[in-house]
Amino acid sequence: MNRPVSRELRWPAEWEPQSATMLTWPRADGDWGDALPAAETAVAKLAAVITRYQPVVIAAPDDTGSSPIPAAVAHHGGQPERAFIHPAPADDIWARDHGPLTVVDAGGACCLDFRFNGWGGKHACRRDDALTARLHRAGAFGDARLRAVDAVLEGGAVDTDGDGTILTTRRCLLHPGRNPGADTAWYEDLFRRELGASRTLWLEHGALEGDDTDGHVDMLARFVGPGTIAYTACDDPADSHYPELAALARELAGLRDRAGAPYRLMPLPWPSPVHDAQGRRLPATYANFLVLNGAVLVPAYGVPEDDTARDVIARAFPDRDVFSLDATTLITQGGALHCAAMQLPAA
């Protein structure tokens, strides 16, 4: 971490122009088991919607190849000519965490290849960790440079306003399974050098049942514009999450923007409990929405709050199409739309 800091270095916000979105296709020998066809359908539907707004880069399992994917995208109403498929083995589909964080500087776009260790050593990760470099060698990221960063960092663990502020959680980043011995100062120096960040806002609360990421911020709170944060709120005092999410709301109310003003806060509705086939509570929230150039995709879980969540997020993005996309299959493995995708900035 001795590289000098460039004053032009910046990590763009997700709502800024994008060149493409990265997805990773499910593989037959992954964790999906009998749910593989449902997972393939979920990713195909996501890819189809994305291609209506921008290109999509898809990492495909070697044993799948490219042939079934364009047909699946077309079947679900997408534009397969905007799907660019690269055979590249992965362990799972969560492109948010094994894909590149792309920054821009005086030299253009640079894909940062942080290390990925399976969310602190919980899951297989060897192929995921090698995926970004392999895709870059294949030309998947165009003219963007690649820089390997010798630090563990998942894309779902950090969020940015595009103006040098990072939002994250202590529980995730300070987990000893990621960067042993690292403290907040270590991370803030990392963010300054690699992401061009001048401020880091740390959250303490927001634990979700069924979450094995140790508190990824993209399930809890997201910048949706300059000075505005949408966040997961719970209005049911009888729910086990109520104390943690009430504490999260108080934390957010105490944050200040660069000018010293409180953030405008947009509470997202709390979905009715979502469980897997074994009856385990799943970490379903609406904060895991995905921003595209002309649209925002909001996860839907087949519960009454789906429509309300879409309407709240539509108010944050009045210039984009905002609609719900089924995430009931994805959430069985702990993630939703944002977890499954990674934006590639237009630069």
N, C-alpha and C positions, 0 to 999 in steps of 0.2 A: 504493500500500500504506500509506496514511496513515489508514485506517479504524481506529477504536479497537477494542480487543479486548473482547468480551463474555465475562463469566465463565460465562455459561450456554452458550456456544458449544461444540458437540460434534459429532464425526463418529461416528455409531453403528457398532458392529461389525456384520459381516454376519450373525451369528447372532441379532441382536436382531430384534424384530418388524418385518415388512415389509408395506407396502401393496400392492406389485406388483413385477414384474420387467420391465425393458425389454429388448426384442429389436429387431434391425433385419433385415428380410427381404432376401435376396439379390436383386440386380437383374440384368437380362438383359445390360446393357452393362458389367458390372463385371469383376472379375478371374477369375471362375469358368470362363468359356469353356464347353467341352463338359461340364464338371462341374456346371453350373447345376442340372439336375434333382436331382442328389445333394445339392447344398448346400441346395436348397429342402426336400428331404426331411429333412435333418439338423435344420434350424431348425424345421420343422413338428413333428418328434418332440420336440424340446426344448420348444417351446411347449405341446405337448399334455401333457407331464408337469407343467410348471409350473402349468397351469390346474387340475390336480387338487388343488393346494395353495393357490393364490392367483391373483389376476388377473395378466394379462400385457399390457403396452402394446407394440404392434408398429408400428414405423415401416415403412411399405410404399412401394415405388417407385411413382411416379405412373403409370407405364405398366402396373403390375400392378393397382392399385386394391385394394379390400377383398374382392372377391367370391371369389377362389380360396382365401384364407387360412383363413376359418372352416371351409370344407369340408376343407381339409388337416389342420387341428387335430382335427376330429371323426374323420377317417379314421384318425388315429393314436391314438384313444382319449381325446382331450382333451375339454374342455368349452368349446366355441366361444363360449358366452355370456359367458365370463370373459376373452375375448380382445378387447381394445380397439384397433382398427386406425386409424391416422392416415396418410393419404398424405403422404409426406415424402421427398424424394430424398436418397439417401446414396451414398457411394462404395463402401462395403463393409459387412460385417455386424458389425463388432467394437464392439458397444455398450459394452463395458467401457471403451473408450478415447475414444469420442466422446460417450458419454452423460454425464449430470450426476453429480457427487459431491454427495450430499445431506447437509447438516448440519442440526442442530436448535439452536435458541436460544430465548430467551424469546418470540419471535414465531412459533414453530412451525418448520415445515420450510422450507428454502431450498435450491434447486437451484443449485449452483455451475457456471457455464458457463466452464470453462477453455478456452483455445485449444488446438486440435488441429492439428498440422502434419505429419501423415503419418509419425509416428515419426522425427522429425528430418529431414523432407524426402525420405524414401525413396519415398513413394507419394502419389497424388492424394488431396486432402483437403478441397477447397473445400466440397463438399456436406456432408461429415461435420462440418466445423467449424461449419456453420450449423444443424445438425440439432437440437441441444438447444433453442435459442431458438425454432425453428420449432415444435417439439412443444409447448413451453410456451405459445406463442400459441394453439395449437389446443386447449389445455386438457388435454393428455395427463397432466400432473402434478398435476391437481386444484387445490387451494388453495395449493400450495407456491409461495413466491416464487421469483424468478429473479435471480441476480446474476452479471453477466459479470466474469470475472477475467482481467486482462491478463497472463497467464503461461501457458506451455505446460505441460500436465500430463495424462498419461494415467492412467486409473483402474487399469490393470494394473500401474502402476509403484509403487503405494503400497498398504499394508495397515495396518489399525488394530485395536487391541484394544478400541476403544470407550471407553477410559479415558485418552485423551490421548497414547498412544504410537503413533508411525508407524514402520513397517518398510519399508525401501526399499534400492535399490542405487546405489552411486556411478556405476557404469558407464553406467547408463541416464540418470539425472538430470543428470549432469555432461557428457553428450555435447554438444559445441558446437552441434549442429544444433537443440537445443531452446531453451534460454534462454542465448544466448552471454554468457559472462562470469560467469554465476551460479556461486557456490560453495556449500558446505554451509551456511554461515551465512545466505546469501540464502534458500535453501530452508527452513531451519528457521524463519526469520522469516515466510515465506509460509505455512507450515503452522500456525504459531501464530495468525496473523491470520485465515486463511481456514478452517482445520479445527479450531481450538481445541486444537492439539497442544502439549504441554509437553515432549515428548521425541521425538527422532528417532534410530532405530537404523539405522546404515549398514552394508550388506554390501559386501564387495569381490569375492567369488568366486562362481562358479556359472555360468560361460559355457556355453551349450548350442549345439551345432552346429545350423545351420538357423534360428536365432533372429534375426529382423531387428528386434527391439524394443530391442536393446542391453542386455538383461538385466532384463526385467520380473520383479518380485518374485513375482507370482502364478504363475509357473512354477517357483519355487524354494522359497519359505518362506511360510507363512501362519499367522496366529494362528487357533487353533481353540477358544479359551476363555481366560479369565483365566490368565495365567502359562504358557500352553502353545502351542508352535509345532510344526506339522507341516512337514516339509521333504523335499526331494528328495535321496535318498542313492544312492550307487553302490557296490555291493559286488563289482564285477568289476574287479580291478586291470589287466586287459588292455584294458578299455574306455578310449577316448581321453578320456572325461569324468572318469575316476577322480581325477586330481590336483586338478582344480578343485572337484569336489563333496566330496572329503575336506577340502579347505581350507574350504569352506563349513560343513561340520559342525563344524570346530574354531572357526570364528568364532561360530557359534550357541551353542556350549558356553560361550563367553566372555561372552555377553550377560547382563545382569542386569535383573530387573524393577524396578518402582518402589521396592520394599521392599529391593532389594539382593540378592535371591535369584536363583539360576540358573533359567532357564526349564526347564520340563519339555519335553523334546524327543521328538517322535514321528517316526522316520525312515519315509519312504514307500519302497516297493520301487522299484527301477530297472527300467523296462520293457525287454524285449528290443528291439533296434534296430528302429525303424520307418522305412521308406524310401518315397519317392514313386515314381512310375512311371519316372522317369529315374535312380533309384538313389541319390538324395540323402538323407542322413540328416535326419529331421525331429525337431523339438524336443519330443518326446513326454515328458510327465511327468504324475504323478498329483496334483501340487500344484494343478492347474487345476480343482479341484472347485468346485461351485456350491452354496451354502447357500440353502435356502428355509425358509419358516416351519415346515413339518413334515417336511422331507426334506433330504437331501444327495445330489447327483448327482455321481458319480465318472466321469471319462472312461475309456473302454475303447478299447483299440487292437487287439483281437484277438490278444493275446499272453498267455502263461501267467500273468503277474504281475497281470492284471486283477482276479482274485478276491481275491488277497492285499491289494491296495491298498484294495479296497472294505471288507475286514474291518478293516484298520487305521483307516480313517476312521470306520467304524462305532463303534469304541471311543472315538473323540473326541466323537461325537454320539450317545450311547446313547438319547436321548429322541426321535430322529427316524428316519424311514425312510431307509435308505441303500442305494442301488443304482447299478449301472453303467449308463452310457448311451454308446452307440457314438459315438466322436469321430474315426473314421478319415478321414472326409471333411474335417472341420474342420481337422485337423492338417496336411493338405496345404497349407493356406494359413498355417500357423504358429501357429494358436491352437486352443483347445479350448472346453470348456463355459463356464468362467468368463470367458474372453475375449469370448464371444459374448453375454453378458448383463450387466445392471447392476441391482442391487437399488435399490428405492425405499423408504426407511424408513417405518414406519407413521406417524410423527409428521406 
